[in-house]
Amino acid sequence: MPARSKAQQKAAGAALAAKRGEQPKSMLKGASKDMEASMTESELEELAATKRKTLPERKG
């Protein structure tokens, strides 16, 4: 499933980095913290890989 907003794509990228150990989990806040705990690495990769050009800043 592709990301629905730039904010969601950015949060997925942060969560993915923490899941891979590239940044400490303690740096995560809000949605990225929830995403890291509840999603698999492949799900996060799919969200983070979404092209940002056509996405709105925030959904809603």
Number of C-alpha atoms within 10 A of each C-alpha: 8 15 20 17 18 20 18 22 25 18 24 29 21 24 31 25 19 19 19 12 10 11 14 12 18 8 11 18 12 8 14 23 18 14 22 23 11 11 15 12 16 10 15 25 18 15 21 22 14 20 12 16 7 10 16 12 13 10 10 5
